Structures are given as structure tokens and as C-alpha cells.
């Protein structure tokens, strides 16, 4: 089966038409790194949702997780926009083409657009909070002990993460280095500062002091 098993750690991947087509789209347009990472984000996010006793729509969480890094792809590197917005817009187009209600579309768009903006998603709708929770768990290890070793091992066995730290940082660098201005004020400036020689991050204080206001 091209997309692999659909359950791990007692979490089932939605098998709706929408979810299946989303999986196929991500499989066709990204590599194994992004695919396996995105599936782990869903699974870890769902487990965090259970732990927090949040009522969430598994299908919307899945779409948000699967599309959240789509904007890192080569075809978006000249967009001039943050990769999070490119991915969110792709998800919106996908959902609207399937007649999904606008409130659901908005939740998924917001979940993707804010997944690298710490401190805000946790206070929003469950699907928004849990895409970020899944990303923070898989990439940063935030809340690592919240999920049991057995569940963690089962998910990683299903969706492996060989050399993941180095490879995801390389994917971030490749995806955003053509548009470095989009990192101003967000965590991805750290990536370019580490991996792109000559990169100069924006300075918020300098921006204020150098603004055209005379006083």
C-alpha cells in the first residue's frame, strides 16, 4: 500500500476521501522527509489532544498536519511570502475545491500559518493548537515525556526519522533561503543565521529607530 498503515499508538489516520486525496497530493509533491514528518505531526498532535482532553476534528487536524510544510517546496521559493502562508493557501484551495465549509477552511489555514509562531496557537481552536503541538513535539521535542515511550516508538517505527534533525534543518534552509526577508520576526531567522553565510537578520529595534518618523 503506497501510503502505508493507517494506525499507530491507537490513533487512526482518517480514511475519508478528503484525507486520502490529501495524502496522495503530499506524496506526489514532497519527499519522504516531509511526508513522514507530516504524518508524525498528526499522530503526535492527536495524542497531545487526547492528553489535553481537547475535542478536535481528526480530519481537519490531518489536513493541517499534511499541508503544514508544503510551502517549503521548490515551486514556492519565488513567492516572496512566508512558507507557512504558501502552505496555508494551498490547503485552502484544496479544501475549497472539495466544498469544505469556510469555518473549517479557516481553522486549517490558521493552523498552518501559525505553526511556527510560539505562544499563540495553544489558545486557539483545538485543530490550530494541535498542529503546532505536533510540530513542536516532532521538531523541538517540547513535551517529549508527555507521550509514552511505547507510543513514541510505535509512531517512529511507522514513520521513521533517520538523521531527522539535520535533514529538516536542510529542508528549512532550502525552502526559505531564496526569500530571506520572510524570516523577519520569526524563528526561521535562526536557521538562516546558522546555515547561510552572510545572512543578516532583521533587527526590530533598528527598524523602529530607522523608520521615516521624524521624532
Phi, psi and omega in degrees: 000127190298324185265000175078178179302159187242020179212141174203145178053036179064024173244127180261133173289132179305139180248025177290164177302319181299314181294318180297316180291326176296318178298315180298319180298314180294320178298322183282337190243356179229181179258182181298325181304306183291321180299306183294321177300315183295320177294320177296321178302317177298310185295314178293321178298318179296318178295321176294326177296318176297315182298323181272001180058044178263140175266111184228159178271110183301326181293316179293320176299319181295315180298316178300316180295318184289330182265354195295332179249012182299329182292354176282349184297158186302325185290349180259000190285350175250014185288334184077006181244160175302142182298332179297321179289321177299316178294320179296320179294322177297317178297319179298315179299317180299311183292318179296325179293343178255010175072026180287138181303148186297327179295322178291320177300316181298319180298315181293316179303313182295319180302317181286315184297329185258007190290349174247022180245091185296151170090354181246309185305327183299341182258008182252193182303152184306319181296323177293313181298321190276335170297313178296319179300319179293319178296313181297325178292311187285323185268317188255346182075019179290127182075026187307319183279356179294333182251137185295154179301323180294314179295318179300315181295322180294319179292317181290330175294323180285320181231086188295159180229061179294126178051037190296318184303311181293318185289323180288325176296323177294321178294319176299313182299313180298322185284330187246345181297332176290347180224063187298336180296339181284354180269358182299124176079010178224169190296339184288346173299328178298322180297310182293327179296326179281324194243351181243107180301136177085355179295134176240116182287150177295147181243113184298317180296315180297323179297319178294310184294330182264008180293162183288354178297135187284333187281000000 
